[in-house]
């Protein structure tokens, strides 16, 4: 009996120890198949969904809208946290004023004015790595005269002058003119020999094109006389002794006389006031215009409409309009970008510019707009008239854009005054010159 009780006690102690071991295992181990041990979705801390950053790109360059949209689409797909959106406005130089005034400020813009540089509306690009890859001359053109800093960066170089139909010039044995008198003689011969061809076609409805005529022809007188730096300083200071905008025989009086002379002799297209940029490009591509005023940005459109024109496009400087001066040709920075200082996302905006400035994207861009790239590491086959351009650059004084106009008087505003001149609002060229100076002075005084 005692033996039986002893055995029973040993058995009970063994069972007790085994039970304790199982209880320990149950506490320390989690059964993966037991739903009661799982952390449900409702038990997790809620994650805040990250919204993408939206970057606004504002441009007034119609020729590049479609290509930029392609590049933007590729960038957005490879950067899911950033969404770049492009806005194009035909009258961008005036629309940007409204945007700054209303607070609807873009992050990136191709519109840069001296007034807004002075107001520190743009980020300083002076220390960016981009400049190591850019032609030194283009960096100089992007440098603000007042501060010596760079607030915009240009992806391309461009030239503007007179495109002409080589076949017509060869048939009529016309040579490239150096003076305005020679230019009118050429146009008169074209009118007499080819009545169905517009000697000099202008899309006057698009005022920016007429504004370019003032920049290149009238302002060109000042730019070649005083050089790049001093002419910029004269424009910024409104130095009337050098500008002579309202003087008899000055650049504006001479320019106005040239426009009125072409109108009187019917050497412009008959629809000067109503014709558009597209009308001009189509007329030249179809052989219905002998001469047009344009830049390399128009070459792609011409060749798209008529690929056979590639070997028939001549390019020459604007003839001199003041005695004693030389022909001029635009040779300047093109497709310049700035980031506004009010941007909430400057780093993301720079990321997009970094992407745009990749060599492969710049090559696409350069070949699309038919103008040479400003970046030295990009080799682009930008156009079939390279030789024509190089020849023209050697035959004329190279000048830049007028970026120093007072902000209240844009290139479009100047172009509208040319529309008024053509429509007869000013009786004489000196009336036009005095009106131009009055508007220029008023805008300059308002911004200084």
C-alpha positions in Angstrom: 0.0 0.0 0.0 2.8 2.5 0.9 4.5 1.6 -2.3 1.4 2.3 -4.3 0.9 5.7 -2.7 4.6 6.6 -3.4 4.2 5.8 -7.0 1.0 7.8 -7.2 2.7 10.9 -5.7 5.6 10.6 -8.2 3.1 10.4 -11.1 1.2 13.4 -9.9 4.4 15.5 -9.6 5.4 14.5 -13.1 2.1 15.6 -14.5 2.3 18.9 -12.6 5.8 19.7 -14.1 4.7 18.8 -17.6 1.7 21.2 -17.2 3.9 24.0 -16.0 6.2 23.6 -19.0 3.2 23.7 -21.4 1.9 26.8 -19.8 5.3 28.5 -20.2 5.4 27.6 -23.9 1.9 28.9 -24.4 2.8 32.3 -23.0 6.1 32.8 -25.0 5.1 31.3 -28.3 2.4 32.8 -30.7 0.5 30.4 -32.8 0.6 31.8 -36.3 -2.6 30.0 -37.2 -4.5 31.5 -34.2 -6.5 34.5 -35.5 -6.7 35.9 -32.0 -2.9 36.5 -32.1 -2.9 38.4 -35.4 -2.7 42.3 -35.7 -5.6 43.4 -37.9 -5.5 46.3 -40.4 -7.7 48.2 -38.0 -5.1 47.8 -35.3 -2.4 49.4 -37.4 -1.5 53.1 -37.2 -3.2 54.8 -40.3 -0.6 55.9 -42.9 -0.9 59.4 -44.4 -1.1 59.2 -48.2 1.7 61.3 -49.7 0.3 63.7 -52.3 2.5 64.5 -55.3 4.1 68.0 -55.6 2.7 70.1 -58.5 5.1 72.2 -60.5 3.7 74.9 -62.9 5.8 75.7 -66.0 4.7 78.9 -67.7 5.9 79.6 -71.2 5.2 81.9 -74.2 7.1 79.8 -76.7 4.5 78.2 -79.0 7.0 76.2 -81.1 8.1 74.0 -78.2 4.7 73.3 -76.4 4.2 69.8 -77.9 7.8 68.6 -77.4 7.9 70.0 -73.8 4.7 68.1 -73.1 6.4 64.9 -74.2 9.4 65.5 -72.0 7.1 66.5 -69.1 5.1 63.3 -69.5 8.3 61.2 -69.4 9.5 63.1 -66.3 6.2 62.7 -64.5 6.2 58.9 -65.2 9.7 58.5 -63.8 9.0 60.8 -60.8 5.6 59.8 -59.3 6.0 62.2 -56.4 6.2 65.2 -58.8 3.6 66.4 -61.4 4.8 69.1 -63.8 2.1 71.0 -65.7 2.8 73.3 -68.7 0.8 76.5 -69.3 1.2 78.4 -72.6 0.1 81.9 -73.1 0.4 83.7 -76.4 0.9 87.1 -74.7 3.1 85.7 -72.0 5.1 88.8 -71.3 1.9 90.6 -70.2 0.2 87.6 -68.6 3.1 87.1 -66.2 2.4 90.6 -64.7 -1.1 89.4 -63.8 0.3 86.2 -62.3 2.7 88.0 -60.1 0.1 90.6 -59.1 -2.6 87.9 -58.3 -0.3 85.4 -56.5 -0.8 82.8 -59.2 2.9 82.6 -59.6 4.4 79.7 -61.7 7.3 77.7 -60.4 9.3 77.8 -63.6 8.9 80.4 -66.4 10.5 81.3 -69.7 9.5 85.0 -69.1 12.1 87.0 -67.4 12.1 90.8 -67.1 14.5 93.3 -65.6 11.9 94.7 -63.2 11.2 91.3 -61.7 15.0 90.6 -61.5 15.3 93.8 -59.5 12.5 92.8 -57.3 14.2 89.4 -56.7 11.4 87.5 -58.2 13.7 84.7 -59.5 16.2 82.4 -57.8 19.9 83.0 -58.2 21.4 80.3 -60.5 24.9 81.6 -60.2 26.3 78.5 -58.4 24.5 75.8 -60.3 26.5 73.1 -62.0 24.8 73.7 -65.3 27.2 76.5 -66.2 30.1 74.0 -66.4 28.5 72.6 -69.5 27.3 75.8 -71.2 29.1 78.0 -73.7 30.7 81.0 -71.9 29.1 83.5 -74.4 25.7 82.2 -73.4 26.5 82.5 -69.7 27.5 86.1 -70.4 24.1 86.8 -72.1 22.3 85.3 -69.2 24.1 87.5 -66.7 22.3 90.4 -65.1 24.3 93.6 -65.8 23.3 95.2 -62.5 24.2 92.3 -60.1 26.5 90.2 -62.2 24.4 87.1 -61.3 22.5 84.6 -63.4 18.8 84.4 -62.8 18.0 82.3 -65.9 19.7 79.6 -67.8 19.4 79.1 -71.6 19.3 75.6 -73.2 19.9 76.9 -76.8 21.4 79.5 -79.0 19.3 81.1 -81.7 19.7 83.4 -84.6 17.1 85.6 -86.2 17.2 87.5 -89.5 15.6 87.4 -92.9 14.7 84.0 -94.5 14.6 84.3 -98.3 13.6 82.0 -101.2 17.0 81.2 -102.9 15.3 80.1 -106.1 13.6 83.4 -106.5 16.7 85.4 -105.7 18.8 83.3 -108.2 16.2 83.5 -110.9 16.0 87.3 -110.6 19.8 87.6 -110.0 19.3 89.3 -106.7 22.2 89.6 -104.2 21.8 89.9 -100.4 21.3 93.6 -99.6 23.4 95.5 -97.1 21.4 98.8 -97.0 17.7 99.5 -96.8 17.7 101.0 -100.3 19.1 97.8 -101.8 16.6 95.8 -99.8 13.7 97.8 -101.3 15.1 97.5 -104.8 15.1 93.7 -104.4 11.6 93.6 -103.2 10.4 95.9 -106.0 11.9 93.5 -108.6 10.2 90.6 -107.0 6.8 92.4 -107.0 7.2 93.3 -110.7 8.4 89.9 -111.8 6.2 87.7 -109.6 2.9 89.4 -108.8 1.5 86.3 -107.1 4.4 86.3 -104.5 4.4 88.6 -101.5 7.8 90.3 -101.5 8.0 90.7 -97.7 5.4 88.7 -95.7 4.6 89.7 -92.1 2.1 88.1 -89.8 1.1 91.4 -88.4 -1.8 90.1 -86.3 0.8 88.4 -84.0 2.2 91.6 -82.4 5.3 89.8 -81.0 6.7 89.5 -84.6 6.4 93.2 -85.1 8.0 93.8 -81.7 10.9 91.7 -82.9 11.4 94.1 -85.9 11.9 96.9 -83.4 14.2 94.8 -81.3 16.4 93.8 -84.2 16.2 96.7 -86.6 15.6 99.8 -84.4 17.3 98.8 -81.2 19.9 97.1 -83.3 21.2 100.6 -84.2 21.9 101.2 -80.5 23.3 97.8 -79.9 25.9 97.8 -82.6 27.0 101.4 -81.9 27.6 100.9 -78.1 28.2 97.1 -77.9 26.6 94.5 -75.6 27.3 95.9 -72.1 27.0 99.6 -72.8 23.8 99.3 -74.8 22.2 97.3 -72.0 23.2 99.9 -69.5 21.8 102.7 -71.8 18.5 100.8 -72.1 18.3 100.2 -68.3 19.1 103.8 -67.5 16.9 105.2 -70.3 19.9 107.2 -71.5 18.3 109.4 -74.1 21.6 110.8 -75.3 22.5 107.3 -76.5 19.0 105.9 -77.3 17.7 108.8 -79.3 14.3 107.1 -79.5 12.3 110.4 -80.2 15.0 112.1 -82.3 14.7 112.9 -86.0 16.9 110.5 -87.9 17.2 108.4 -84.8 16.5 104.6 -84.7 12.8 104.8 -84.2 12.2 107.6 -86.8 14.3 105.6 -89.3 12.5 102.4 -88.5 9.1 104.0 -88.9 10.1 105.5 -92.3 11.1 102.0 -93.5 7.7 100.5 -92.5 5.8 103.3 -94.1 7.9 103.1 -97.3 7.2 99.4 -97.7 3.5 100.0 -97.1 3.3 102.8 -99.7 5.1 100.7 -102.3 2.9 97.7 -101.5 5.9 95.5 -100.8 4.2 93.8 -97.8 1.5 91.2 -98.1 -1.9 92.7 -98.5 -3.2 91.1 -95.3 -0.4 92.5 -93.1 -2.7 93.4 -90.2 -4.8 90.2 -90.2 -2.1 87.6 -91.2 -0.8 85.3 -88.4 2.5 83.5 -87.7 1.0 80.3 -89.1 0.0 82.2 -92.3 3.5 83.5 -92.7 5.2 80.1 -92.2 2.8 78.5 -94.7 3.2 81.2 -97.3 7.0 80.9 -97.2 6.9 77.1 -97.2 4.6 77.2 -100.3 6.7 79.7 -102.2 4.1 82.4 -101.9 6.4 84.7 -99.9 9.9 85.7 -101.0 11.2 87.1 -97.7 10.1 86.7 -94.0 11.5 87.9 -90.7 12.0 85.0 -88.4 14.4 83.0 -86.2 15.6 79.5 -86.1 12.6 78.6 -84.0 10.5 78.8 -87.2 12.6 76.5 -89.3 11.0 73.3 -88.0 7.5 74.6 -89.0 8.7 75.5 -92.5 10.2 72.1 -93.1 7.3 70.3 -91.6 5.0 72.0 -94.2 7.5 71.6 -97.1 10.5 69.3 -96.6 11.6 70.1 -100.1 12.4 73.7 -98.9 15.5 72.5 -97.1 17.8 73.3 -99.9 15.9 76.5 -100.9 16.1 78.5 -97.7 18.5 81.5 -97.7 19.3 83.4 -94.5 20.7 86.9 -94.2 21.0 89.8 -91.8 18.6 92.7 -91.5 19.9 95.5 -93.8 21.1 98.8 -92.1 18.3 101.4 -91.6 20.6 104.3 -90.6 23.4 105.6 -92.8 26.8 104.6 -91.5 25.6 101.5 -89.7 26.0 97.9 -90.7 23.5 95.0 -91.1 22.6 93.2 -87.9 21.7 89.7 -87.0 20.4 88.2 -83.8 22.8 85.8 -82.2 21.5 85.2 -78.7 20.4 82.9 -75.9 17.2 81.0 -76.5 14.8 78.9 -74.4 15.8 80.4 -71.1 14.3 79.2 -67.9 14.0 80.8 -64.4 12.6 79.5 -61.1 10.5 82.0 -59.2 11.5 82.9 -55.7 7.9 82.4 -54.6 7.9 78.8 -55.6 7.1 76.4 -52.8 9.0 73.6 -54.4 12.3 75.0 -55.7 14.2 71.8 -55.3 11.6 69.8 -57.3 11.6 72.5 -60.0 15.4 72.1 -60.2 14.9 68.4 -60.6 12.8 69.0 -63.6 15.4 71.4 -65.2 18.1 68.8 -64.4 16.0 66.3 -66.4 15.3 68.7 -69.2 19.0 69.4 -69.4 20.0 65.8 -69.9 22.1 65.5 -73.0 19.7 63.2 -74.7 16.8 65.5 -74.0 18.7 68.6 -75.2 19.6 66.8 -78.4 15.9 66.1 -79.1 15.1 69.7 -78.2 17.8 71.2 -80.4 16.9 69.0 -83.4 13.2 69.8 -82.9 13.5 73.6 -82.8 16.3 73.6 -85.4 18.7 75.7 -83.3 22.2 74.9 -81.9 22.4 73.8 -78.3 24.1 76.0 -75.7 25.5 72.9 -73.8 28.9 71.9 -75.0 28.4 68.2 -74.3 25.5 67.9 -76.8 26.1 67.1 -80.5 22.9 67.8 -82.4 22.2 67.8 -86.1 20.0 70.9 -85.6 19.3 71.9 -89.2 20.0 72.0 -92.9 20.9 75.6 -93.1 24.0 75.6 -90.8 26.2 77.0 -93.6 23.7 79.8 -94.4 23.6 80.7 -90.7 27.3 80.8 -90.3 27.6 82.9 -93.5 25.0 85.4 -92.1 26.7 85.6 -88.8 29.9 86.7 -90.6 28.0 89.3 -92.7 26.3 91.2 -89.9 26.9 92.6 -86.5 25.8 90.1 -83.9 23.2 91.5 -81.4 21.1 90.1 -78.6 17.5 90.3 -77.5 16.2 93.4 -75.8 15.7 92.1 -72.3 16.1 95.5 -70.7 12.7 97.0 -71.8 10.7 98.5 -68.9 8.3 95.9 -67.6 5.2 98.0 -68.5 6.2 98.0 -72.2 6.7 94.5 -73.6 7.6 93.4 -77.0 3.9 92.7 -77.7 3.1 96.3 -76.7 5.8 97.6 -79.1 4.4 95.4 -81.8 1.0 96.9 -81.3 2.4 100.3 -82.0 3.7 99.0 -85.3 0.2 97.8 -86.1 -1.0 101.3 -85.3 1.7 102.8 -87.6 0.7 100.6 -90.5 -3.0 101.4 -89.9 -2.3 105.1 -90.2 -2.6 106.2 -86.6 0.6 108.2 -86.9 0.9 110.6 -89.8 4.7 110.5 -90.1 7.6 108.4 -88.9 8.7 111.1 -86.4 5.2 111.1 -84.9 5.6 107.4 -84.4 9.1 107.9 -82.9 7.8 110.5 -80.4 4.9 108.3 -79.4 7.2 105.4 -78.9 9.5 107.4 -76.7 6.5 108.7 -74.7 5.2 105.2 -74.0 8.8 103.9 -73.2 9.4 106.8 -70.8 6.1 106.4 -69.0 6.7 102.6 -68.5 10.3 103.3 -67.4 9.3 106.0 -64.9 6.6 103.7 -63.5 9.1 100.9 -62.8 11.9 103.0 -61.4 
